């Protein structure tokens, strides 16, 4: 009985909703239940077997308690050894059989739960893969991962624990009550009155322990936050540089001390509760013995010692199911909240998707046209305000302008990372929204400033562009990207591990590897988004040498910072405040005396004069092409 009481408490300790859970309690509707049922429906046959197994196991689980009465009356008091042996063996056999059925039920239950979570994980991953870039920039990465992991794992617990627990406890309670009332209605009624009294302290103490558990969890979260911040690579470096080891230790010690005090309090609550439960679980059987003895002795009722023993045993079986069912509202609420959170993600519309009549052309020439394109991230703040230009097959353009002018937005619209709000983008005369999305993106290669590499080998990261690429194709791509010699200088060559996000490589090495990956992809349109930004002059020069031949070979768009890159393209677009304010070649734009000319004169002429002055005064000679004048960007929006 002590064991049943303790188990009931452990469940009861979680049987309270937090304030946040109460505030966000989901509304249980028929549609929600049908939707949940749709995930169970494919496994209805297995569910039927589970239900049958629960019923049989519950009945068989009660039988040993009933047989106890026969063992006492017919075997012990009747002094019949054969009957005693038969009843003991029967009780043992029923117990073993009940446990075996329980194992089968658990296997089926786990099998169903695992397959349901398998289906949900696959569906969620596919759905998230189809979501637009806006979704990932608008939602916290931690929340997205939680839906994929903890929430869906919670569904598995709902199936294996909550659902089957409800059914199992209801059946156990019903079978026990039927058995008790068939034996003696008066004793059965006494038992029913006692059981709810047992649950009162359980819930009261449970609330206290739940409060302490919640505080412990908050304290634990604080400790984990300290550990994550101070023991990470970047965090440790910062602590050391500012010599704050003592400060961080004292902060950790203080949080750790709070955790110890809370754990001691929670432990004491459990001890005092154990005393109460042990007392109550003793009072219950004593009342049965008293009432049963009173009936036997004073009123000469047709009751035996075995019957009273059965009543006591069945009473013990009732404690846990009653306590569980009293907390069922909490379990159901949490389960519904879990499903609601998952369905919220499933119900998010896919913003960027294929047209029903998507076109997959046999080839792409690469002529690109922006026709009066408008775009905004927030409706009240337009980013592009009627952008129009045309890029012919095999030609190249450079886009220059101040930060926030819309340069990166323009190139993100081409592979449909976002969709235009108004106007259209045409590829070889076809609206890109009419093209098959995979086909479009396969024909657009992009090298961004923030290069992302997977934690694998150099070869793995290159093959991500083309899984069936040959060794010769990989080598040629790396030679074009000026990275082959560096790779061959590594002990493991192409099998060198790059680390998480390419941590083991420098910025220039990662960038050149990214260029090689795009070359291996072999797209019709190449886009370089500030590919040489924030790099040292040597890395910048190596990347520049890789980029310049590429932009002469195919349709290319460059968001440029270097004068040499700008002068190498066929046309320059000057973007300001969401408009194309100037377009033309370097010489044409300089001669017009507009924004580009002003910037050239104020920024580059000054740099050239400084260079000449330093050289004439005997200072270090500068490389005007690759060192002294690499950056070309508007210093501030005020200039435009």
N, C-alpha and C positions, 0 to 999 in steps of 0.2 A: 504493500500500500504506500510505503514511503516513496518507492520508485515512481509509482503512478503520480503521486502528488508533485514530486520534483519535476517530472516531465511536463505535467500540466502547467507548472509555474513557468518553465522555460518558454513554453509557447505563450503563456499569458504575459510574460515580460515584454514580449513584442506586440502584445495585443492592444496597443494604444496608438492612435494617430497623432502625429506631430501637428503643430499649428499650421505649418505649410501644407501638410497633407489634407487637413480639414478645409483649408482655404481653397485648395485646388482639387477638391473631391470631384471626380468625374460623374457626369449624369449617365446612369445606366439606362439605356434605351433598347428597344427591340432590335433596331438596326445594328447597334454595337454588338449585341449578343449574337446576331446572325453572322456578323462579320468574323467574330471570334470562332464561331462554329464552322465557318468555311475552311478554317485551317485544320479542324478536327475531322471534317467530313471524309477526306481521302483515307482516313485510317479508322473508319467506323467499325470494320470487322474486328480489328485488334481491340478497339474500345469495348466491344461487346464481350470479348474474352476477358478483358480486365474486370468488367463489371461482374461477370459470373464468378471469376476467381475471388473477388472481394466478398461477394455474398457467401460463397462456400467457405472461404477462409474465416470469415466472421462467425459463421455458425459453428464451425469446427473449433474455433477458439473459445467458444462458450462451453462446449461439451465437457471438457475436463473439469470445469467448475461444477457442473451438474452431476457428473459421475462421482465427484468427491462425496456427495451425500449418500450415494449407493454404497460406496466403499466403506463409509462409517457405519451405516445402518445394517446392510446385508453382509458385508465382509467382516467387520470388526465386532459389532454387537451381535451379529448372527453367528459368529465364530465359525464361518464357512470359508476354509482356506481356498478351495477351488474357485468360489465366487470372487474372493478377494484377489486372487492372481489374475483371473479373467478381466475383472474391472480395472486393475492396475495396468495390465497390458493394453486394454482397450483405450484407457486414458492416454497412455504413452503413445500408442499408435495414432490416435486422433491428433495429438500434439505434433507428432512428426509430420503427419499428412498436412496439417494446417500450415506448418512452417514451409513445407515443400511447395504448397500452393502459393504461399506468400512469396517465395523466391520467384516462381513463375510470373506471378502478378507484378512483382518489382521489375523483372526483366522486360515484360511487355510494356509496362508503364514507362520505363526508361527509354525503350525503343521508340515508342510513340513520341515522347517528349523530344528526344534527340532528332528525330526526323522532322518534327514540326519546326524546331529551331533551325535545322538545316535549311528547310524551305524558306523560312523567314530571312535568314542571313543572306542566302543567295539572292532573294528578291530585293532585299535592302541594298546589297552591294551593287546589283545591276541598276537599281533606281538611282543611287547616289552617283554612279558613273555617268548616268545620263543627265545629271543636274548641271546647270550652267555654272560658269565661273563666278557669277554674282552670288550664287548660293554659298559657295565656299568662302567668299570674302565677307559675307554678311553674317555667317554663323561661326561660332567658336569651334575650333577643331576638336577640343575636348568633348563638347556636346555631341558632335557627329560620331566620334569614336564610342562614346557612351551608348548611343542608340544601337550601334553595331555590336557592341560587346555585352555590357552589363544588362541593358534592357532586354535584349533577346535571350540572354542567359536566364534572366528572370522569368521569361515565359516558360522556359524549361522547368523551372521550379514550380510554377503555377500548375503545370500539368502533373508533375510527379508528386507534388506535396499537397497543394491547396485542393485541387479537384478531387483526387483520390482520397484525400483525408476527409473531406466532407462526406463522400459516399460511405467510406469505411466506418466512420464514427457514427453516422446515422444508423447504418445497418447493425453495428455492434450494440448501440443503445436500444434499438427496437427489439432485437433478439433477446437481450438481457431482460428488458421489461416484460416481454411476453413470458419468458421462462419464470420470472419472479411472480407474476400475477397468477400463473397456472399453479404455482405451489401454494402461495398464501397471499391473498389480496391485502391483508392488514399489514403484514411485514413489508410487502412491496410498497405500500403507501408511505410507511415510515421511512423507507430508503429514499423515496422520491423527495420527501421533505428535507432529509439530511443533506442530500447532494448539493442543492443550491446554497445552503449555509456554508458549505466547504469552499465554494467559489468566491464568497465575499472577501475574505482576507487575501485570497489569491490575487484578485484584481486590485485591491487597495495597495498591497505591498508591491504589486507589479507596476503600478503607476510610479511609485517612488523609484523603483529600480530602473524603469524606463527613462525617467528624468536624469538619473545619474549616468546611465549608459549614453544618453544623448550628449551630456556634458563631456563624458570621456571621449566620445567620438570627435567632438569639436576640438578638444585638447590634442587628440591624436593627429587631427588634420593640421593643427598649428605646428606640431613637432615635425610632421612630414614636410610641411612648407619650409621650415628652417633647414632641414636636411637637404631638400632639393635645391635650395638657393645657395647654401654654403658649401655643399660637398660636390657640386657640379664643377666642371672644368673652369668655366668662366667665373662662377661664384667664388671658388677657391682663389683664383688669381686676384680678384678684386679684394678679397679679405686680406691677402698677403700684401698687396701693394699699399693698402691703407692701414696695415698693422692692426686690424680689428679682431684678432683671434680671441682676445680676452672678452671683448664685448659680445661676440657671437656665442662663446662658451657660456657666459652668464645668462644670456637670453635662453639658450637651450636648457640649462640647468633649471631655470625658473619654470619653464613649461613642463619639464620632466617631473619636477616636484609636485606640480598641480596634478599631473596624471597619477602619481603614486597615491596621493590623498584621495582622489576620486575612486581609484581601484579599491582602496581599503574600505571606504564607505560602502561601495557596492557589495563587497564581500560580507560586511557585517549585516547589511540588509538581508542578504541571502541566508545568513546563519540564523537571525531572529525569525525569519520566515520559516526556516526549517523546523524550528521549535513549535511554531503555531501549527504548521501542517501536520507534524507528527502527533501533536495533541488531538487535532481534529480527526485524523485518520484512525486514532484509537477510540475516540468517542463514538464514531459511527458504528463500528462493529459492536461496541459495548451496548449501545441502544438496541441493536438487533438482538443481541444475546438476552438483554433484559426483557424486551417485549416478548420475544419468543419463549423465554423461560417462564414468564408470567402466564402466557397462554397454556404452556404445557403443564405447569404445576398447579395453578389455581383454578383454571377453567377446564382442565383436562381436554384440551383441544387435540385433534388428531395430528400432532406435530412430532417430529423426531429430531434428534440431535443432528442427524445428517441434513435434514431440511434447513435447519438454522445455519449450519455451516455453508450450505450452498448459497443461502441468502447473503451471508457475509462475503463470500467469494465474488458473487455477482455484483454486490455493492462496490467492491474494489474495482471491478471492471468498468464501472460507470463513471468513475471520477474523471478520467482523462477525456473521454468523448464529450461529456457535458461541458467541461472547461474549454475544449476546442471549439465546440459549437457556439458557446457564448461569445467567443472572439471571432466568429466567422465573418461578421460585418467588416471588421478591420482587414481580414485576409482578402475578402472579395473586393473591398475598396482599393486596396493596393494592387491587386491583380488587374482590375479595370483601369487603374491609372497607368499601369505598365503598358497595357495594350493601347490605351489612348495616346501615350507618348509615341509609340511606334507608328500608329496609324497617322499621326500628325505628319510624320515624314513621308509616309507613303502617299498622302493626299496632296503633298506639295507638287504643283504642276511642273512638268518639264518645259522649261522656257525655250531652250534651243533644241529643236527636233527636226527630223526629216519631214519634208512635204509628202503628202500621200502619193503624189505622182512624181517622186524624186527622179532626176535624170542622172545617168552615169555615162558621160561621153566616152568615146573610145580613146581620145587623147586630149591633151591640153596644150594650147599654143603659149598662153601666158599673157594675153592682152587684158589689162585690168582697168576698169573705169569706175570712178566715183561720180554719181549723178545726183547732185543736190542732197547730200547726205546730212541728216540731222540726228543727233544722239544726245541722251542725257542719262546720268545715273540716278539723279533726283530730278523730278519733273520741274521743280522751280529753278534748277541750276543747269541750263543747257551747256553742253561741252562743245559739240560741233554744230555749227549754224549754217548749213548749206555748203558743205565742202564738195567741190567738183574738180576733177582732174582726170587725165587719161595717161596710162602708162602702156606704151606699145610693147609687143612681144620682143624680148631680148634687150630691152632698154632698162635704164636704171634712174632712180630719183633719190635725192637726199631731202629729208624733211628736217628743217631747223625751226627753232622757236623757243620762247621762254618756257619754264616749268609750268605745267598746268594749261598749256595752250591747246592740248589735245593730240599731241604727236603719238603717244603710245595707244591712245584710244583708236586712232585711225588704223593702225596695224592690227589691233585686236579684233576689229570688225571683219577683217579679210578672212580668217579661218573660222569666223562665227563664234568666237569666244563670247561675244555679245552680238545682238542683232540691231540693225539700224532702227531708229524710231520712225524716220521718214526718209524718202528717197530710196535709192537702190545702189548696190555694188554689182557690177557686171564682170564676169570672167568669160572672155571670148564671146561677148555679147549676150551671155545668159545670166540672169539674176542668180546670185550664189545661193539664195534661199530655195531655189528650185533644184539645185544640184544635190546629189546624195552627199550627206554630211561627211561620211568616211572618205569618200572620193575627194571631196574638196580639201579636207585636212591633210590627206596624203600628198596633195600637190602643193602644199604650202609648208615651207621650212622656215623656222624662226629660231634665231639665236638672241637670247635676251641678256640683259646685264646680270641678272641673278640666275646663274647657271645651277641647275639641279642635277645631281648625280645620285644614283642608287648605291646603297652599301654593298658593293660587289667588286668584281674585277673590271679593269679597263675594257676588256673584251665584252663582258656582259653589258656594260653601258653603251658600247658601240652597237652591239647586236640588237639593242632595243629599237633601233631605227629600221633594221632589216634582219629578221631572225635567221634567214637563210643565206646571209652574206658569206661569200667565200673569204679565205684568208687573204687572197690577193686583193679583193675589193676593199677589205678593211685596211690593208697596208697602203693602198693608193689614196684612200680617203685621208688617212693620217699624214701622209706625205704632203698632200695639198693643204692640210690644216697646220703644217709646221709643227707637228707633235710626234712624228714617228721616231725621230732621233732621241728625243727625251724618253719615250716608252722603251726603246731598245737599250737605253742606258740603265734601266731598272733591273734589279736581280731577277725578278719574275717576268719581265717584259710585259706582254699584253695580259698576263695573268696576275698583275699587281693589283692588290686590294686598294681601292680608293678611299675607303672609310665612309662613315655616315655623312651624307651630303658632300662627299668628295673632300673630307676634312684633311686628308693626307696630301692633297695637291694644293699648289698655290692658285691664286685667282686666275693668272694667265694660263696656267696648265689646264685648269678646268674649262676655261673659255675656249681654248684651242681644241680640247676634247669634244666640247659641245659643237664646234664648227665641223669637226670630222664626222660627228654623228649626223648632222644635217646633210653633209655631202653624201654620206652613205644612203640616206633616205632618197636622195636624187629628186627633189621636188621641182615643179615647173617655176615656182615663185620663191625667191629667197628674201627673207626679211632679217635685218640686223638692227636690233633695238639697243642702241648705246653699248655695243659689244665691247668697246675698248675703254669704257668709263671706269674710273677708280683703279687703274692698273699702273704699274711702274712702266717707265719708258721702254725698257727692253721687251717686256711682255707685250706692251702696246704695239711695238714695231713688228714683232713676230706675228701678231694677230692681223695687223694691217697688211702685211705681206701675203697672208692667207686670204683676206677678204677681197682685196683689190682685183685679183684675177677672176674671182668668182662672180663679182658684180658685172664683169664684162662678158660673161658667158651666158647669162640667163636673166630673165626679168627679176629686177632686184629693187628693194626699198631699204633705205638706210636712214635711221635716225642718227645724225652725225654730230660728233664733237670735234673731229679733226679736219683741219683745212685741206689736207691732202686727199681725204676721202670725199669731201664735198666737191673738190675740183675734178675728181675722177668720174663722177656720175654725169649722165646726159642732161639732167635737169634738176634744179633746186626749187623746192617749195618752201616758202616762208609762212609759217602758221602763227597767227596771233588772235587770241580771244575767239577761237573756234572758226576762224575764217582763213582762207588762203589769201594773204595780202600781197604776195609777190611770187612770181615764178620765172624761171629762166636759167641760163648757165651762169657760172661764176662771173665771167667777164661782163655779161649783159647786166646782171644785177648790180655789179660794182659801178658800171657806167651810168645807171639810172639815178643814182644819188638818193635811193630810198632807204628803208630800214636796214636791208642787208649791207648796203654801201656804208651806212653810218657805223654799223657794227664792225665791219671790216676795217674802216679807217681808225676807229677809236681803240679797237682791241688788238688788231694785228699790226697795224703801222707802229703802234707804241711798242709792241714786243720786238719788232724788227729794229727800231731805233735803239732800244735798250741793248739788243744783241750787238749791234754795230759799235756802240759806245764801249761795251765791255771788251769786245775783241780789240778795239783800237787802244784800250788802256792796258792791254796785256793780260786780261782775265781769261778764264777757261773758255775755250772755243765751244760753241754750242752747235748742235745739229738742228738747223732751222726746220728741217722736215719732220724729224722724229722726236726731238726733245723740247726745243724752246717754244714751239707754236702748235702743240698738239691739241689744245682744247679750243673748241669753237662752240660756244653756247651764249645765249643772251644773259648778261649778268643780272638783269632784273626786268620784270615786266614793264617798268617805267620807260625803258628804252624803246619799247614798241608801242 
